[in-house]
Amino acid sequence: MRTPNRPDKPKTQAAKPLVVDEAGERLQKVLARIGLASRREIEEWIRNGRITLNGTYAKLGDRYKSGDRVTVNGRVVDLDGRAEEPTRVLLYHKPIGEVVTRRDPEGRPVIFTQLPRPTRGRWIAIGRLDINTQGLLLVTTNGELANRLMHPSREVPREYAVRVLGNIENRVLDRLAQGVELEDGPAKFESITAAGGEGANRWFHVMLREGRNRIVRRLWDSQGVTVSRLIRIRFANIELPPRLRARTFMELPQEQVDYLLKLVDLTPEVTQSKVANKPPSSRSDATKPPRQSPAQQRHSRR
């Protein structure tokens, strides 16, 4: 069983060409794939004149071909000599109080200081959790994978454990499932499941297919219900292992990485006959126990 805080080094694989299309590939996609940043960030770099292609400032829509000269912030990026590294994905159990950014002007703890430095590129967060939300956060060295998983058109499911105060009437749950109008458009929970509780607190598991800012809290707020605890427990079919403590991480095995790649129409890096359409479990145990409520799992260990 893998020790959570000491991920194995990825196995060396045969180098693959960065661009196989003779017409080239969009520059931001190529730079994202080698882990310089997310595609969205690189597009912003292009707009700000931080990238050149063959001696002229790059613009959105430019395509990279083998042999082209690319610079980022004045430094040459040897794309032809930089064959694709295997995609890596870490599952981090983010605690309350950390922010998902590289530098925080207020000096708050950031998640990236808790992660090992990759051999090439950098970790790119697949979505965000606000400072008061804990739970599952995926980071990857593949910016194109991160961009596709975050894109609203993919509708990747996210599941949260939510603690609220008091009994919630069925009509409130019905409205949240049918959809309500928020300031930035309609939103709803795809599913809402009661998950027990102690005293005046009640837990629910909710699932939705988007990642708008603070969307779970805002949905409950629209019904006058205050969320006192919020834990992300699943992204796609990758679940938060109950024994993974806050501020620790584990590296996803290759079959799970390939599952995420296939989920967003990217080519898997390892062909495994055993991997069927059903995605693999994120737990290392051979058998998967029934899901417990957050109160039972004691996710409060920090």
C-alpha positions in Angstrom: 0.0 0.0 0.0 1.4 3.4 -1.0 2.4 5.7 1.8 0.3 8.8 1.2 3.0 11.5 1.5 5.7 9.7 -0.5 4.4 9.1 -4.0 6.2 6.7 -6.2 8.2 8.1 -9.1 6.3 7.6 -12.4 7.6 4.8 -14.6 9.5 5.9 -17.6 7.5 5.4 -20.8 8.4 5.7 -24.5 8.6 9.3 -25.6 5.8 10.5 -27.7 5.9 13.4 -30.1 4.5 16.6 -28.7 2.6 17.4 -32.0 1.6 14.7 -34.5 -0.6 16.9 -36.7 1.3 18.3 -39.7 -0.8 21.4 -39.5 0.4 22.0 -36.0 -1.5 22.4 -32.8 -2.7 25.4 -30.9 0.2 26.9 -29.0 -1.6 27.2 -25.6 -2.5 23.5 -25.8 1.0 22.4 -26.4 2.4 24.5 -23.6 -0.3 23.4 -21.2 0.3 19.7 -21.9 3.9 20.0 -20.8 2.8 21.5 -17.5 3.9 25.1 -17.8 0.4 26.3 -16.6 -3.2 25.7 -17.3 -4.5 26.5 -20.8 -6.4 29.4 -19.4 -3.4 30.9 -17.8 -1.3 30.5 -20.9 -4.0 32.2 -23.0 -3.7 35.1 -20.6 0.1 35.1 -21.0 -0.4 35.3 -24.8 -2.7 38.3 -24.4 -0.1 40.0 -22.2 2.7 39.5 -24.7 4.7 37.1 -22.5 5.1 34.4 -25.3 6.7 34.7 -28.7 6.6 32.3 -31.6 9.4 32.4 -34.2 10.5 35.9 -33.0 7.1 37.6 -33.0 4.6 38.0 -30.2 2.2 35.0 -30.2 -1.5 35.5 -30.6 -4.5 33.4 -29.8 -5.0 30.9 -32.6 -1.3 30.5 -33.4 -0.3 26.9 -34.1 2.9 25.2 -33.1 4.8 23.0 -35.5 7.9 20.9 -34.9 10.9 23.2 -35.2 9.2 26.4 -34.2 11.0 28.6 -31.7 9.0 29.5 -28.6 9.9 31.7 -25.8 8.1 32.4 -22.5 9.1 35.5 -20.6 12.2 35.7 -22.8 13.4 32.2 -22.2 13.5 29.6 -25.0 11.3 26.5 -24.4 12.7 23.5 -26.2 9.5 21.8 -27.0 10.9 19.4 -29.6 13.5 18.2 -27.0 10.9 17.9 -24.3 9.1 14.8 -25.0 5.9 14.3 -23.0 6.3 13.2 -19.4 3.7 10.8 -18.1 0.7 12.6 -16.7 0.7 12.7 -13.0 -2.3 13.3 -10.7 -2.2 13.8 -6.9 -5.2 13.6 -4.6 -4.8 16.1 -1.8 -7.0 16.3 1.3 -7.3 20.0 1.6 -8.0 21.2 5.2 -10.0 24.3 6.2 -7.8 27.4 6.3 -5.7 26.7 3.1 -6.2 28.5 -0.2 -5.9 27.1 -3.7 -3.4 29.6 -5.1 0.4 29.9 -5.5 0.8 33.1 -3.6 -1.6 34.7 -1.2 -1.3 38.5 -0.7 -2.8 38.0 2.8 -0.1 35.5 3.8 -2.6 32.6 4.3 -1.3 29.0 3.8 -1.5 27.7 0.3 -1.9 24.1 -0.8 1.1 24.0 -3.1 3.6 24.2 -0.2 2.2 20.8 1.0 3.0 19.0 -2.3 6.3 17.6 -3.7 7.9 19.4 -6.6 7.4 17.6 -9.9 10.4 16.7 -12.0 9.1 18.9 -14.8 6.4 21.6 -15.1 4.3 22.3 -12.0 1.1 21.2 -10.3 -2.1 22.6 -11.7 -5.2 22.5 -9.5 -8.3 20.9 -11.1 -10.8 23.3 -9.8 -10.8 25.1 -6.5 -12.1 24.8 -3.0 -12.7 27.9 -0.9 -10.8 28.6 2.3 -13.6 27.2 4.5 -14.1 24.0 2.5 -12.1 20.9 3.0 -11.8 17.6 1.1 -10.7 16.1 -2.2 -8.6 18.3 -4.5 -6.9 16.9 -7.6 -3.7 18.5 -9.0 -2.0 17.4 -12.2 1.1 18.1 -14.3 -1.1 18.1 -17.5 -2.6 21.5 -18.1 -4.8 20.3 -20.9 -6.3 17.6 -18.7 -7.0 20.2 -16.0 -8.6 22.6 -18.5 -10.9 19.9 -19.9 -12.0 18.6 -16.5 -12.8 22.1 -15.3 -14.7 23.2 -18.4 -18.5 23.5 -17.8 -19.3 21.6 -21.0 -17.9 18.4 -19.5 -20.4 18.4 -16.6 -18.1 16.4 -14.4 -19.9 15.3 -11.2 -18.8 16.7 -7.9 -20.1 15.3 -4.6 -20.1 17.1 -1.2 -20.9 16.2 2.4 -22.8 19.2 3.8 -23.6 19.9 7.5 -26.5 22.3 8.2 -28.3 23.4 11.3 -31.8 22.2 12.0 -34.4 20.1 10.2 -34.8 20.8 6.5 -38.3 20.6 5.2 -38.9 18.4 2.1 -40.2 21.4 0.1 -36.7 23.1 0.5 -35.0 19.9 -0.7 -37.4 19.7 -3.7 -36.6 23.3 -4.7 -32.9 22.6 -4.5 -33.3 19.6 -6.7 -35.6 21.3 -9.2 -33.5 24.4 -9.6 -33.3 27.9 -8.2 -32.2 31.2 -9.7 -29.0 32.6 -8.4 -27.4 36.0 -9.3 -25.3 34.3 -12.0 -28.0 32.0 -13.4 -30.0 28.9 -12.5 -28.4 26.1 -10.5 -29.5 22.8 -8.8 -28.4 19.7 -7.1 -28.5 16.6 -9.2 -29.1 14.5 -6.1 -29.6 15.1 -2.4 -29.3 12.3 0.1 -29.8 12.5 3.9 -26.7 11.2 5.7 -27.6 11.3 9.4 -26.5 13.8 12.0 -26.1 14.4 15.7 -28.1 16.8 17.8 -29.3 19.8 15.9 -26.9 19.2 13.0 -28.0 17.4 9.8 -25.7 16.0 7.1 -26.6 15.6 3.4 -24.7 14.3 0.4 -25.3 16.5 -2.6 -24.1 16.1 -6.2 -23.9 18.6 -8.9 -22.1 18.9 -12.3 -20.6 22.3 -12.2 -17.9 24.3 -10.3 -19.1 27.8 -10.1 -17.6 29.8 -7.2 -19.2 28.8 -3.8 -22.1 27.2 -5.7 -23.0 24.7 -2.9 -23.1 27.3 -0.2 -25.0 29.7 -2.4 -27.7 27.1 -3.2 -28.3 26.4 0.4 -28.2 30.2 1.2 -30.9 30.8 -1.3 -33.3 28.8 0.9 -32.2 30.5 4.1 -30.1 27.6 5.2 -26.5 28.1 6.5 -23.8 25.6 5.8 -21.6 25.0 8.8 -19.4 22.3 7.3 -18.6 21.5 3.7 -16.4 18.6 2.5 -15.8 17.5 -1.1 -15.9 13.7 -1.1 -15.9 12.9 -4.8 -14.8 14.3 -8.2 -15.9 12.3 -11.2 -15.5 8.8 -9.8 -12.5 9.5 -7.7 -13.4 9.4 -4.0 -11.8 10.8 -0.9 -10.3 7.9 1.0 -11.6 7.9 4.5 -8.2 7.2 6.0 -6.4 10.0 4.1 -5.9 12.7 6.7 -6.1 16.4 6.0 -2.9 17.9 4.7 -1.8 14.6 3.2 -1.9 13.4 -0.3 -1.6 10.2 -2.5 -0.6 9.7 -6.1 -3.3 8.2 -8.3 -2.3 4.9 -10.0 -2.0 4.9 -13.8 -5.4 3.2 -14.4 -7.1 6.1 -12.6 -5.1 8.7 -14.5 -6.1 6.9 -17.8 -9.7 7.0 -16.6 -9.6 10.8 -16.2 -7.9 11.2 -19.6 -10.5 9.1 -21.4 -13.3 11.0 -19.5 -12.4 14.2 -21.4 -11.4 12.5 -24.7 -7.7 12.5 -24.2 -5.6 9.5 -25.2 -4.8 7.2 -22.3 -1.0 6.8 -21.8 -1.2 3.1 -20.8 -3.4 0.5 -22.5 -4.7 -1.9 -19.9 -7.1 -4.7 -21.0 -8.4 -4.9 -17.5 -9.7 -1.4 -17.5 -13.3 -1.5 -18.7 -15.8 1.3 -19.0 -16.3 1.2 -15.3 -13.8 3.6 -13.6 -11.5 2.2 -11.0 -12.0 2.8 -7.3 -9.8 5.4 -5.7 -9.3 3.2 -2.7 -6.4 0.8 -2.5 -8.5 -1.9 -0.7 -9.7 -4.8 -2.8 -13.2 -4.5 -1.4 -15.0 -1.2 -1.1 -17.1 -0.8 2.1 -20.4 1.0 2.1 -20.1 4.8 2.3 -20.6 6.1 5.8 -21.9 9.5 6.8 -19.3 12.2 7.5 -20.2 12.0 11.2 -19.3 8.3 11.1 -16.1 8.8 9.1 -14.8 11.5 11.4 -13.5 13.7 8.6 -12.8 16.3 11.2 -9.3 14.8 11.8 -6.9 17.6 10.9 
